[in-house]
Amino acid sequence: MLSMQVHSIVQWMSESEFNYYIVTHSYVWPTLESLHFIGLCLLFGSLLLIDLRALGVAQTVPFSAFEKFIIVSITGFVINLTTGIAFLFGDPDRYFVNPSFQLKMLCILLALLNALYFSLRMKKHSESFSPEQGESDMALPVDMKIAAGLSLVLWVAVIVFGRFIPYVE
């Protein structure tokens, strides 16, 4: 049953105008690749700074200084989501059955859930922190440090599985 639904989605995507546009214009795929890479740089680069700070690097820098990077992360994610959807439409037969793609999607889902957990915990932790204490002295609980480390591991896995997609059938 699930296989038939996936087949129907793949067929619909393969017959779409969007697919036709992607496969008939030679500049589209390399443009998508370039944008996807830029999005990845924005996403991973900014998360790297945030996660390393959470893990204790640059402890003298207040967490509020890293809030600016959240919008950079979101921007990178939106770029990658958009280009990723275009990749799916451009070659749905390859992606839906590809184990590396499936693992990449699983890691993205886990990374997003982890980010939600970290954000909610950071909000709660920040609210319980007294203003008299210096923000740079704010020590994070172990679970938040684990979430920060897990974030790095999951996003590296996303990158690795993404690179494997062309080579895994």
Chimera marker file (.cmm) of the C-alpha trace (Angstrom):
<marker_set name="trace">
<marker id="1" x="0.000" y="0.000" z="0.000" r="1" g="1" b="0" radius="0.5"/>
<marker id="2" x="2.745" y="2.457" z="0.991" r="1" g="1" b="0" radius="0.5"/>
<marker id="3" x="4.732" y="1.457" z="-2.073" r="1" g="1" b="0" radius="0.5"/>
<marker id="4" x="1.772" y="2.309" z="-4.309" r="1" g="1" b="0" radius="0.5"/>
<marker id="5" x="1.407" y="5.731" z="-2.643" r="1" g="1" b="0" radius="0.5"/>
<marker id="6" x="5.111" y="6.465" z="-3.097" r="1" g="1" b="0" radius="0.5"/>
<marker id="7" x="4.884" y="5.312" z="-6.712" r="1" g="1" b="0" radius="0.5"/>
<marker id="8" x="1.918" y="7.642" z="-7.270" r="1" g="1" b="0" radius="0.5"/>
<marker id="9" x="3.819" y="10.580" z="-5.787" r="1" g="1" b="0" radius="0.5"/>
<marker id="10" x="6.904" y="9.794" z="-7.867" r="1" g="1" b="0" radius="0.5"/>
<marker id="11" x="4.791" y="9.536" z="-11.015" r="1" g="1" b="0" radius="0.5"/>
<marker id="12" x="3.006" y="12.815" z="-10.253" r="1" g="1" b="0" radius="0.5"/>
<marker id="13" x="6.330" y="14.578" z="-9.645" r="1" g="1" b="0" radius="0.5"/>
<marker id="14" x="7.893" y="13.076" z="-12.776" r="1" g="1" b="0" radius="0.5"/>
<marker id="15" x="4.998" y="14.297" z="-14.920" r="1" g="1" b="0" radius="0.5"/>
<marker id="16" x="4.852" y="17.786" z="-13.409" r="1" g="1" b="0" radius="0.5"/>
<marker id="17" x="5.708" y="21.014" z="-15.215" r="1" g="1" b="0" radius="0.5"/>
<marker id="18" x="8.306" y="21.697" z="-12.549" r="1" g="1" b="0" radius="0.5"/>
<marker id="19" x="10.097" y="18.436" z="-13.365" r="1" g="1" b="0" radius="0.5"/>
<marker id="20" x="9.951" y="19.255" z="-17.072" r="1" g="1" b="0" radius="0.5"/>
<marker id="21" x="11.453" y="22.683" z="-16.445" r="1" g="1" b="0" radius="0.5"/>
<marker id="22" x="14.279" y="21.290" z="-14.312" r="1" g="1" b="0" radius="0.5"/>
<marker id="23" x="15.257" y="18.518" z="-16.728" r="1" g="1" b="0" radius="0.5"/>
<marker id="24" x="14.984" y="20.595" z="-19.900" r="1" g="1" b="0" radius="0.5"/>
<marker id="25" x="17.040" y="23.581" z="-18.771" r="1" g="1" b="0" radius="0.5"/>
<marker id="26" x="20.711" y="22.755" z="-18.322" r="1" g="1" b="0" radius="0.5"/>
<marker id="27" x="21.428" y="25.659" z="-15.977" r="1" g="1" b="0" radius="0.5"/>
<marker id="28" x="18.817" y="24.698" z="-13.368" r="1" g="1" b="0" radius="0.5"/>
<marker id="29" x="20.524" y="21.714" z="-11.714" r="1" g="1" b="0" radius="0.5"/>
<marker id="30" x="23.946" y="23.404" z="-11.255" r="1" g="1" b="0" radius="0.5"/>
<marker id="31" x="22.196" y="26.529" z="-9.958" r="1" g="1" b="0" radius="0.5"/>
<marker id="32" x="20.257" y="24.428" z="-7.460" r="1" g="1" b="0" radius="0.5"/>
<marker id="33" x="23.483" y="22.681" z="-6.411" r="1" g="1" b="0" radius="0.5"/>
<marker id="34" x="25.206" y="26.029" z="-5.847" r="1" g="1" b="0" radius="0.5"/>
<marker id="35" x="22.297" y="27.446" z="-3.852" r="1" g="1" b="0" radius="0.5"/>
<marker id="36" x="22.044" y="24.230" z="-1.831" r="1" g="1" b="0" radius="0.5"/>
<marker id="37" x="25.733" y="24.523" z="-0.956" r="1" g="1" b="0" radius="0.5"/>
<marker id="38" x="25.350" y="28.182" z="0.052" r="1" g="1" b="0" radius="0.5"/>
<marker id="39" x="22.352" y="27.266" z="2.211" r="1" g="1" b="0" radius="0.5"/>
<marker id="40" x="24.346" y="24.473" z="3.807" r="1" g="1" b="0" radius="0.5"/>
<marker id="41" x="27.218" y="26.853" z="4.580" r="1" g="1" b="0" radius="0.5"/>
<marker id="42" x="24.828" y="29.316" z="6.212" r="1" g="1" b="0" radius="0.5"/>
<marker id="43" x="23.022" y="26.609" z="8.156" r="1" g="1" b="0" radius="0.5"/>
<marker id="44" x="25.958" y="24.556" z="9.341" r="1" g="1" b="0" radius="0.5"/>
<marker id="45" x="28.343" y="27.470" z="9.830" r="1" g="1" b="0" radius="0.5"/>
<marker id="46" x="25.962" y="29.337" z="12.095" r="1" g="1" b="0" radius="0.5"/>
<marker id="47" x="24.897" y="26.204" z="13.992" r="1" g="1" b="0" radius="0.5"/>
<marker id="48" x="28.532" y="25.315" z="14.503" r="1" g="1" b="0" radius="0.5"/>
<marker id="49" x="29.084" y="28.621" z="16.303" r="1" g="1" b="0" radius="0.5"/>
<marker id="50" x="25.931" y="28.245" z="18.416" r="1" g="1" b="0" radius="0.5"/>
<marker id="51" x="26.600" y="24.605" z="19.314" r="1" g="1" b="0" radius="0.5"/>
<marker id="52" x="30.267" y="25.157" z="20.129" r="1" g="1" b="0" radius="0.5"/>
<marker id="53" x="29.294" y="28.047" z="22.420" r="1" g="1" b="0" radius="0.5"/>
<marker id="54" x="26.766" y="25.783" z="24.124" r="1" g="1" b="0" radius="0.5"/>
<marker id="55" x="29.499" y="23.187" z="24.566" r="1" g="1" b="0" radius="0.5"/>
<marker id="56" x="31.679" y="25.713" z="26.364" r="1" g="1" b="0" radius="0.5"/>
<marker id="57" x="33.836" y="27.270" z="23.653" r="1" g="1" b="0" radius="0.5"/>
<marker id="58" x="34.196" y="31.078" z="23.943" r="1" g="1" b="0" radius="0.5"/>
<marker id="59" x="32.555" y="31.153" z="27.357" r="1" g="1" b="0" radius="0.5"/>
<marker id="60" x="33.305" y="34.833" z="27.812" r="1" g="1" b="0" radius="0.5"/>
<marker id="61" x="31.016" y="35.676" z="24.896" r="1" g="1" b="0" radius="0.5"/>
<marker id="62" x="27.386" y="36.050" z="26.033" r="1" g="1" b="0" radius="0.5"/>
<marker id="63" x="24.749" y="33.794" z="24.483" r="1" g="1" b="0" radius="0.5"/>
<marker id="64" x="22.841" y="36.855" z="23.306" r="1" g="1" b="0" radius="0.5"/>
<marker id="65" x="25.682" y="37.551" z="20.860" r="1" g="1" b="0" radius="0.5"/>
<marker id="66" x="24.863" y="34.273" z="19.134" r="1" g="1" b="0" radius="0.5"/>
<marker id="67" x="21.144" y="34.990" z="18.718" r="1" g="1" b="0" radius="0.5"/>
<marker id="68" x="21.927" y="36.778" z="15.448" r="1" g="1" b="0" radius="0.5"/>
<marker id="69" x="23.090" y="33.481" z="14.017" r="1" g="1" b="0" radius="0.5"/>
<marker id="70" x="19.696" y="31.866" z="14.503" r="1" g="1" b="0" radius="0.5"/>
<marker id="71" x="18.243" y="33.862" z="11.601" r="1" g="1" b="0" radius="0.5"/>
<marker id="72" x="21.252" y="32.831" z="9.499" r="1" g="1" b="0" radius="0.5"/>
<marker id="73" x="20.553" y="29.182" z="10.340" r="1" g="1" b="0" radius="0.5"/>
<marker id="74" x="16.894" y="29.547" z="9.455" r="1" g="1" b="0" radius="0.5"/>
<marker id="75" x="17.775" y="31.292" z="6.189" r="1" g="1" b="0" radius="0.5"/>
<marker id="76" x="20.166" y="28.490" z="5.264" r="1" g="1" b="0" radius="0.5"/>
<marker id="77" x="17.559" y="25.876" z="6.142" r="1" g="1" b="0" radius="0.5"/>
<marker id="78" x="14.894" y="27.576" z="4.003" r="1" g="1" b="0" radius="0.5"/>
<marker id="79" x="17.312" y="27.760" z="1.054" r="1" g="1" b="0" radius="0.5"/>
<marker id="80" x="18.095" y="24.054" z="1.462" r="1" g="1" b="0" radius="0.5"/>
<marker id="81" x="14.463" y="23.090" z="1.899" r="1" g="1" b="0" radius="0.5"/>
<marker id="82" x="13.531" y="24.971" z="-1.272" r="1" g="1" b="0" radius="0.5"/>
<marker id="83" x="16.378" y="23.585" z="-3.372" r="1" g="1" b="0" radius="0.5"/>
<marker id="84" x="15.892" y="20.130" z="-1.871" r="1" g="1" b="0" radius="0.5"/>
<marker id="85" x="12.257" y="20.090" z="-2.980" r="1" g="1" b="0" radius="0.5"/>
<marker id="86" x="13.412" y="21.133" z="-6.448" r="1" g="1" b="0" radius="0.5"/>
<marker id="87" x="15.915" y="18.231" z="-6.466" r="1" g="1" b="0" radius="0.5"/>
<marker id="88" x="13.087" y="15.869" z="-5.543" r="1" g="1" b="0" radius="0.5"/>
<marker id="89" x="10.976" y="17.121" z="-8.429" r="1" g="1" b="0" radius="0.5"/>
<marker id="90" x="13.960" y="16.971" z="-10.778" r="1" g="1" b="0" radius="0.5"/>
<marker id="91" x="14.701" y="13.287" z="-10.137" r="1" g="1" b="0" radius="0.5"/>
<marker id="92" x="12.073" y="11.677" z="-7.880" r="1" g="1" b="0" radius="0.5"/>
<marker id="93" x="12.897" y="8.154" z="-9.086" r="1" g="1" b="0" radius="0.5"/>
<marker id="94" x="16.405" y="8.487" z="-7.659" r="1" g="1" b="0" radius="0.5"/>
<marker id="95" x="15.600" y="10.137" z="-4.351" r="1" g="1" b="0" radius="0.5"/>
<marker id="96" x="12.600" y="8.308" z="-2.957" r="1" g="1" b="0" radius="0.5"/>
<marker id="97" x="14.204" y="4.860" z="-3.150" r="1" g="1" b="0" radius="0.5"/>
<marker id="98" x="17.720" y="5.962" z="-2.204" r="1" g="1" b="0" radius="0.5"/>
<marker id="99" x="18.736" y="4.707" z="1.286" r="1" g="1" b="0" radius="0.5"/>
<marker id="100" x="21.190" y="7.573" z="1.707" r="1" g="1" b="0" radius="0.5"/>
<marker id="101" x="18.448" y="10.097" z="0.974" r="1" g="1" b="0" radius="0.5"/>
<marker id="102" x="16.135" y="8.357" z="3.441" r="1" g="1" b="0" radius="0.5"/>
<marker id="103" x="18.811" y="8.469" z="6.146" r="1" g="1" b="0" radius="0.5"/>
<marker id="104" x="19.465" y="12.131" z="5.353" r="1" g="1" b="0" radius="0.5"/>
<marker id="105" x="15.765" y="12.917" z="5.817" r="1" g="1" b="0" radius="0.5"/>
<marker id="106" x="15.698" y="10.990" z="9.095" r="1" g="1" b="0" radius="0.5"/>
<marker id="107" x="18.720" y="12.937" z="10.368" r="1" g="1" b="0" radius="0.5"/>
<marker id="108" x="17.111" y="16.241" z="9.356" r="1" g="1" b="0" radius="0.5"/>
<marker id="109" x="13.934" y="15.323" z="11.227" r="1" g="1" b="0" radius="0.5"/>
<marker id="110" x="15.933" y="14.338" z="14.317" r="1" g="1" b="0" radius="0.5"/>
<marker id="111" x="18.046" y="17.508" z="14.056" r="1" g="1" b="0" radius="0.5"/>
<marker id="112" x="14.924" y="19.683" z="13.874" r="1" g="1" b="0" radius="0.5"/>
<marker id="113" x="13.387" y="17.935" z="16.891" r="1" g="1" b="0" radius="0.5"/>
<marker id="114" x="16.693" y="18.341" z="18.722" r="1" g="1" b="0" radius="0.5"/>
<marker id="115" x="16.789" y="22.060" z="17.833" r="1" g="1" b="0" radius="0.5"/>
<marker id="116" x="13.246" y="22.476" z="19.138" r="1" g="1" b="0" radius="0.5"/>
<marker id="117" x="14.215" y="20.748" z="22.392" r="1" g="1" b="0" radius="0.5"/>
<marker id="118" x="17.345" y="22.899" z="22.723" r="1" g="1" b="0" radius="0.5"/>
<marker id="119" x="15.410" y="26.119" z="22.026" r="1" g="1" b="0" radius="0.5"/>
<marker id="120" x="12.697" y="25.325" z="24.550" r="1" g="1" b="0" radius="0.5"/>
<marker id="121" x="15.284" y="24.375" z="27.165" r="1" g="1" b="0" radius="0.5"/>
<marker id="122" x="17.330" y="27.509" z="26.446" r="1" g="1" b="0" radius="0.5"/>
<marker id="123" x="14.260" y="29.676" z="26.911" r="1" g="1" b="0" radius="0.5"/>
<marker id="124" x="13.435" y="27.981" z="30.213" r="1" g="1" b="0" radius="0.5"/>
<marker id="125" x="17.054" y="28.098" z="31.347" r="1" g="1" b="0" radius="0.5"/>
<marker id="126" x="17.401" y="31.796" z="30.450" r="1" g="1" b="0" radius="0.5"/>
<marker id="127" x="14.235" y="32.659" z="32.366" r="1" g="1" b="0" radius="0.5"/>
<marker id="128" x="15.601" y="31.010" z="35.505" r="1" g="1" b="0" radius="0.5"/>
<marker id="129" x="18.877" y="32.894" z="35.267" r="1" g="1" b="0" radius="0.5"/>
<marker id="130" x="19.127" y="36.029" z="37.417" r="1" g="1" b="0" radius="0.5"/>
<marker id="131" x="20.115" y="39.288" z="35.691" r="1" g="1" b="0" radius="0.5"/>
<marker id="132" x="22.716" y="40.005" z="38.389" r="1" g="1" b="0" radius="0.5"/>
<marker id="133" x="24.791" y="37.112" z="37.144" r="1" g="1" b="0" radius="0.5"/>
<marker id="134" x="26.846" y="37.771" z="34.068" r="1" g="1" b="0" radius="0.5"/>
<marker id="135" x="25.295" y="36.141" z="30.993" r="1" g="1" b="0" radius="0.5"/>
<marker id="136" x="28.692" y="34.849" z="29.931" r="1" g="1" b="0" radius="0.5"/>
<marker id="137" x="28.871" y="32.947" z="33.232" r="1" g="1" b="0" radius="0.5"/>
<marker id="138" x="25.657" y="31.078" z="32.476" r="1" g="1" b="0" radius="0.5"/>
<marker id="139" x="26.527" y="27.379" z="32.554" r="1" g="1" b="0" radius="0.5"/>
<marker id="140" x="24.276" y="25.084" z="30.588" r="1" g="1" b="0" radius="0.5"/>
<marker id="141" x="22.888" y="21.882" z="32.048" r="1" g="1" b="0" radius="0.5"/>
<marker id="142" x="24.276" y="18.589" z="30.759" r="1" g="1" b="0" radius="0.5"/>
<marker id="143" x="21.168" y="17.789" z="28.691" r="1" g="1" b="0" radius="0.5"/>
<marker id="144" x="21.596" y="21.028" z="26.727" r="1" g="1" b="0" radius="0.5"/>
<marker id="145" x="25.257" y="20.280" z="26.111" r="1" g="1" b="0" radius="0.5"/>
<marker id="146" x="24.278" y="16.817" z="24.881" r="1" g="1" b="0" radius="0.5"/>
<marker id="147" x="21.691" y="18.415" z="22.577" r="1" g="1" b="0" radius="0.5"/>
<marker id="148" x="24.362" y="20.786" z="21.213" r="1" g="1" b="0" radius="0.5"/>
<marker id="149" x="26.738" y="17.888" z="20.557" r="1" g="1" b="0" radius="0.5"/>
<marker id="150" x="23.941" y="15.854" z="19.019" r="1" g="1" b="0" radius="0.5"/>
<marker id="151" x="23.130" y="18.793" z="16.753" r="1" g="1" b="0" radius="0.5"/>
<marker id="152" x="26.665" y="18.763" z="15.373" r="1" g="1" b="0" radius="0.5"/>
<marker id="153" x="26.614" y="14.991" z="14.868" r="1" g="1" b="0" radius="0.5"/>
<marker id="154" x="23.225" y="15.041" z="13.139" r="1" g="1" b="0" radius="0.5"/>
<marker id="155" x="24.075" y="17.900" z="10.767" r="1" g="1" b="0" radius="0.5"/>
<marker id="156" x="27.392" y="16.284" z="9.847" r="1" g="1" b="0" radius="0.5"/>
<marker id="157" x="25.425" y="13.089" z="9.136" r="1" g="1" b="0" radius="0.5"/>
<marker id="158" x="23.044" y="15.101" z="6.934" r="1" g="1" b="0" radius="0.5"/>
<marker id="159" x="26.032" y="16.385" z="4.951" r="1" g="1" b="0" radius="0.5"/>
<marker id="160" x="27.617" y="12.936" z="4.630" r="1" g="1" b="0" radius="0.5"/>
<marker id="161" x="24.398" y="11.174" z="3.614" r="1" g="1" b="0" radius="0.5"/>
<marker id="162" x="23.675" y="13.980" z="1.166" r="1" g="1" b="0" radius="0.5"/>
<marker id="163" x="27.053" y="13.487" z="-0.474" r="1" g="1" b="0" radius="0.5"/>
<marker id="164" x="26.397" y="9.716" z="-0.716" r="1" g="1" b="0" radius="0.5"/>
<marker id="165" x="23.132" y="10.139" z="-2.629" r="1" g="1" b="0" radius="0.5"/>
<marker id="166" x="24.701" y="10.122" z="-6.130" r="1" g="1" b="0" radius="0.5"/>
<marker id="167" x="26.750" y="7.035" z="-5.274" r="1" g="1" b="0" radius="0.5"/>
<marker id="168" x="24.132" y="4.875" z="-3.526" r="1" g="1" b="0" radius="0.5"/>
<marker id="169" x="21.416" y="3.191" z="-5.536" r="1" g="1" b="0" radius="0.5"/>
<link id1="1" id2="2" r="1" g="1" b="0" radius="0.2"/>
<link id1="2" id2="3" r="1" g="1" b="0" radius="0.2"/>
<link id1="3" id2="4" r="1" g="1" b="0" radius="0.2"/>
<link id1="4" id2="5" r="1" g="1" b="0" radius="0.2"/>
<link id1="5" id2="6" r="1" g="1" b="0" radius="0.2"/>
<link id1="6" id2="7" r="1" g="1" b="0" radius="0.2"/>
<link id1="7" id2="8" r="1" g="1" b="0" radius="0.2"/>
<link id1="8" id2="9" r="1" g="1" b="0" radius="0.2"/>
<link id1="9" id2="10" r="1" g="1" b="0" radius="0.2"/>
<link id1="10" id2="11" r="1" g="1" b="0" radius="0.2"/>
<link id1="11" id2="12" r="1" g="1" b="0" radius="0.2"/>
<link id1="12" id2="13" r="1" g="1" b="0" radius="0.2"/>
<link id1="13" id2="14" r="1" g="1" b="0" radius="0.2"/>
<link id1="14" id2="15" r="1" g="1" b="0" radius="0.2"/>
<link id1="15" id2="16" r="1" g="1" b="0" radius="0.2"/>
<link id1="16" id2="17" r="1" g="1" b="0" radius="0.2"/>
<link id1="17" id2="18" r="1" g="1" b="0" radius="0.2"/>
<link id1="18" id2="19" r="1" g="1" b="0" radius="0.2"/>
<link id1="19" id2="20" r="1" g="1" b="0" radius="0.2"/>
<link id1="20" id2="21" r="1" g="1" b="0" radius="0.2"/>
<link id1="21" id2="22" r="1" g="1" b="0" radius="0.2"/>
<link id1="22" id2="23" r="1" g="1" b="0" radius="0.2"/>
<link id1="23" id2="24" r="1" g="1" b="0" radius="0.2"/>
<link id1="24" id2="25" r="1" g="1" b="0" radius="0.2"/>
<link id1="25" id2="26" r="1" g="1" b="0" radius="0.2"/>
<link id1="26" id2="27" r="1" g="1" b="0" radius="0.2"/>
<link id1="27" id2="28" r="1" g="1" b="0" radius="0.2"/>
<link id1="28" id2="29" r="1" g="1" b="0" radius="0.2"/>
<link id1="29" id2="30" r="1" g="1" b="0" radius="0.2"/>
<link id1="30" id2="31" r="1" g="1" b="0" radius="0.2"/>
<link id1="31" id2="32" r="1" g="1" b="0" radius="0.2"/>
<link id1="32" id2="33" r="1" g="1" b="0" radius="0.2"/>
<link id1="33" id2="34" r="1" g="1" b="0" radius="0.2"/>
<link id1="34" id2="35" r="1" g="1" b="0" radius="0.2"/>
<link id1="35" id2="36" r="1" g="1" b="0" radius="0.2"/>
<link id1="36" id2="37" r="1" g="1" b="0" radius="0.2"/>
<link id1="37" id2="38" r="1" g="1" b="0" radius="0.2"/>
<link id1="38" id2="39" r="1" g="1" b="0" radius="0.2"/>
<link id1="39" id2="40" r="1" g="1" b="0" radius="0.2"/>
<link id1="40" id2="41" r="1" g="1" b="0" radius="0.2"/>
<link id1="41" id2="42" r="1" g="1" b="0" radius="0.2"/>
<link id1="42" id2="43" r="1" g="1" b="0" radius="0.2"/>
<link id1="43" id2="44" r="1" g="1" b="0" radius="0.2"/>
<link id1="44" id2="45" r="1" g="1" b="0" radius="0.2"/>
<link id1="45" id2="46" r="1" g="1" b="0" radius="0.2"/>
<link id1="46" id2="47" r="1" g="1" b="0" radius="0.2"/>
<link id1="47" id2="48" r="1" g="1" b="0" radius="0.2"/>
<link id1="48" id2="49" r="1" g="1" b="0" radius="0.2"/>
<link id1="49" id2="50" r="1" g="1" b="0" radius="0.2"/>
<link id1="50" id2="51" r="1" g="1" b="0" radius="0.2"/>
<link id1="51" id2="52" r="1" g="1" b="0" radius="0.2"/>
<link id1="52" id2="53" r="1" g="1" b="0" radius="0.2"/>
<link id1="53" id2="54" r="1" g="1" b="0" radius="0.2"/>
<link id1="54" id2="55" r="1" g="1" b="0" radius="0.2"/>
<link id1="55" id2="56" r="1" g="1" b="0" radius="0.2"/>
<link id1="56" id2="57" r="1" g="1" b="0" radius="0.2"/>
<link id1="57" id2="58" r="1" g="1" b="0" radius="0.2"/>
<link id1="58" id2="59" r="1" g="1" b="0" radius="0.2"/>
<link id1="59" id2="60" r="1" g="1" b="0" radius="0.2"/>
<link id1="60" id2="61" r="1" g="1" b="0" radius="0.2"/>
<link id1="61" id2="62" r="1" g="1" b="0" radius="0.2"/>
<link id1="62" id2="63" r="1" g="1" b="0" radius="0.2"/>
<link id1="63" id2="64" r="1" g="1" b="0" radius="0.2"/>
<link id1="64" id2="65" r="1" g="1" b="0" radius="0.2"/>
<link id1="65" id2="66" r="1" g="1" b="0" radius="0.2"/>
<link id1="66" id2="67" r="1" g="1" b="0" radius="0.2"/>
<link id1="67" id2="68" r="1" g="1" b="0" radius="0.2"/>
<link id1="68" id2="69" r="1" g="1" b="0" radius="0.2"/>
<link id1="69" id2="70" r="1" g="1" b="0" radius="0.2"/>
<link id1="70" id2="71" r="1" g="1" b="0" radius="0.2"/>
<link id1="71" id2="72" r="1" g="1" b="0" radius="0.2"/>
<link id1="72" id2="73" r="1" g="1" b="0" radius="0.2"/>
<link id1="73" id2="74" r="1" g="1" b="0" radius="0.2"/>
<link id1="74" id2="75" r="1" g="1" b="0" radius="0.2"/>
<link id1="75" id2="76" r="1" g="1" b="0" radius="0.2"/>
<link id1="76" id2="77" r="1" g="1" b="0" radius="0.2"/>
<link id1="77" id2="78" r="1" g="1" b="0" radius="0.2"/>
<link id1="78" id2="79" r="1" g="1" b="0" radius="0.2"/>
<link id1="79" id2="80" r="1" g="1" b="0" radius="0.2"/>
<link id1="80" id2="81" r="1" g="1" b="0" radius="0.2"/>
<link id1="81" id2="82" r="1" g="1" b="0" radius="0.2"/>
<link id1="82" id2="83" r="1" g="1" b="0" radius="0.2"/>
<link id1="83" id2="84" r="1" g="1" b="0" radius="0.2"/>
<link id1="84" id2="85" r="1" g="1" b="0" radius="0.2"/>
<link id1="85" id2="86" r="1" g="1" b="0" radius="0.2"/>
<link id1="86" id2="87" r="1" g="1" b="0" radius="0.2"/>
<link id1="87" id2="88" r="1" g="1" b="0" radius="0.2"/>
<link id1="88" id2="89" r="1" g="1" b="0" radius="0.2"/>
<link id1="89" id2="90" r="1" g="1" b="0" radius="0.2"/>
<link id1="90" id2="91" r="1" g="1" b="0" radius="0.2"/>
<link id1="91" id2="92" r="1" g="1" b="0" radius="0.2"/>
<link id1="92" id2="93" r="1" g="1" b="0" radius="0.2"/>
<link id1="93" id2="94" r="1" g="1" b="0" radius="0.2"/>
<link id1="94" id2="95" r="1" g="1" b="0" radius="0.2"/>
<link id1="95" id2="96" r="1" g="1" b="0" radius="0.2"/>
<link id1="96" id2="97" r="1" g="1" b="0" radius="0.2"/>
<link id1="97" id2="98" r="1" g="1" b="0" radius="0.2"/>
<link id1="98" id2="99" r="1" g="1" b="0" radius="0.2"/>
<link id1="99" id2="100" r="1" g="1" b="0" radius="0.2"/>
<link id1="100" id2="101" r="1" g="1" b="0" radius="0.2"/>
<link id1="101" id2="102" r="1" g="1" b="0" radius="0.2"/>
<link id1="102" id2="103" r="1" g="1" b="0" radius="0.2"/>
<link id1="103" id2="104" r="1" g="1" b="0" radius="0.2"/>
<link id1="104" id2="105" r="1" g="1" b="0" radius="0.2"/>
<link id1="105" id2="106" r="1" g="1" b="0" radius="0.2"/>
<link id1="106" id2="107" r="1" g="1" b="0" radius="0.2"/>
<link id1="107" id2="108" r="1" g="1" b="0" radius="0.2"/>
<link id1="108" id2="109" r="1" g="1" b="0" radius="0.2"/>
<link id1="109" id2="110" r="1" g="1" b="0" radius="0.2"/>
<link id1="110" id2="111" r="1" g="1" b="0" radius="0.2"/>
<link id1="111" id2="112" r="1" g="1" b="0" radius="0.2"/>
<link id1="112" id2="113" r="1" g="1" b="0" radius="0.2"/>
<link id1="113" id2="114" r="1" g="1" b="0" radius="0.2"/>
<link id1="114" id2="115" r="1" g="1" b="0" radius="0.2"/>
<link id1="115" id2="116" r="1" g="1" b="0" radius="0.2"/>
<link id1="116" id2="117" r="1" g="1" b="0" radius="0.2"/>
<link id1="117" id2="118" r="1" g="1" b="0" radius="0.2"/>
<link id1="118" id2="119" r="1" g="1" b="0" radius="0.2"/>
<link id1="119" id2="120" r="1" g="1" b="0" radius="0.2"/>
<link id1="120" id2="121" r="1" g="1" b="0" radius="0.2"/>
<link id1="121" id2="122" r="1" g="1" b="0" radius="0.2"/>
<link id1="122" id2="123" r="1" g="1" b="0" radius="0.2"/>
<link id1="123" id2="124" r="1" g="1" b="0" radius="0.2"/>
<link id1="124" id2="125" r="1" g="1" b="0" radius="0.2"/>
<link id1="125" id2="126" r="1" g="1" b="0" radius="0.2"/>
<link id1="126" id2="127" r="1" g="1" b="0" radius="0.2"/>
<link id1="127" id2="128" r="1" g="1" b="0" radius="0.2"/>
<link id1="128" id2="129" r="1" g="1" b="0" radius="0.2"/>
<link id1="129" id2="130" r="1" g="1" b="0" radius="0.2"/>
<link id1="130" id2="131" r="1" g="1" b="0" radius="0.2"/>
<link id1="131" id2="132" r="1" g="1" b="0" radius="0.2"/>
<link id1="132" id2="133" r="1" g="1" b="0" radius="0.2"/>
<link id1="133" id2="134" r="1" g="1" b="0" radius="0.2"/>
<link id1="134" id2="135" r="1" g="1" b="0" radius="0.2"/>
<link id1="135" id2="136" r="1" g="1" b="0" radius="0.2"/>
<link id1="136" id2="137" r="1" g="1" b="0" radius="0.2"/>
<link id1="137" id2="138" r="1" g="1" b="0" radius="0.2"/>
<link id1="138" id2="139" r="1" g="1" b="0" radius="0.2"/>
<link id1="139" id2="140" r="1" g="1" b="0" radius="0.2"/>
<link id1="140" id2="141" r="1" g="1" b="0" radius="0.2"/>
<link id1="141" id2="142" r="1" g="1" b="0" radius="0.2"/>
<link id1="142" id2="143" r="1" g="1" b="0" radius="0.2"/>
<link id1="143" id2="144" r="1" g="1" b="0" radius="0.2"/>
<link id1="144" id2="145" r="1" g="1" b="0" radius="0.2"/>
<link id1="145" id2="146" r="1" g="1" b="0" radius="0.2"/>
<link id1="146" id2="147" r="1" g="1" b="0" radius="0.2"/>
<link id1="147" id2="148" r="1" g="1" b="0" radius="0.2"/>
<link id1="148" id2="149" r="1" g="1" b="0" radius="0.2"/>
<link id1="149" id2="150" r="1" g="1" b="0" radius="0.2"/>
<link id1="150" id2="151" r="1" g="1" b="0" radius="0.2"/>
<link id1="151" id2="152" r="1" g="1" b="0" radius="0.2"/>
<link id1="152" id2="153" r="1" g="1" b="0" radius="0.2"/>
<link id1="153" id2="154" r="1" g="1" b="0" radius="0.2"/>
<link id1="154" id2="155" r="1" g="1" b="0" radius="0.2"/>
<link id1="155" id2="156" r="1" g="1" b="0" radius="0.2"/>
<link id1="156" id2="157" r="1" g="1" b="0" radius="0.2"/>
<link id1="157" id2="158" r="1" g="1" b="0" radius="0.2"/>
<link id1="158" id2="159" r="1" g="1" b="0" radius="0.2"/>
<link id1="159" id2="160" r="1" g="1" b="0" radius="0.2"/>
<link id1="160" id2="161" r="1" g="1" b="0" radius="0.2"/>
<link id1="161" id2="162" r="1" g="1" b="0" radius="0.2"/>
<link id1="162" id2="163" r="1" g="1" b="0" radius="0.2"/>
<link id1="163" id2="164" r="1" g="1" b="0" radius="0.2"/>
<link id1="164" id2="165" r="1" g="1" b="0" radius="0.2"/>
<link id1="165" id2="166" r="1" g="1" b="0" radius="0.2"/>
<link id1="166" id2="167" r="1" g="1" b="0" radius="0.2"/>
<link id1="167" id2="168" r="1" g="1" b="0" radius="0.2"/>
<link id1="168" id2="169" r="1" g="1" b="0" radius="0.2"/>
</marker_set>
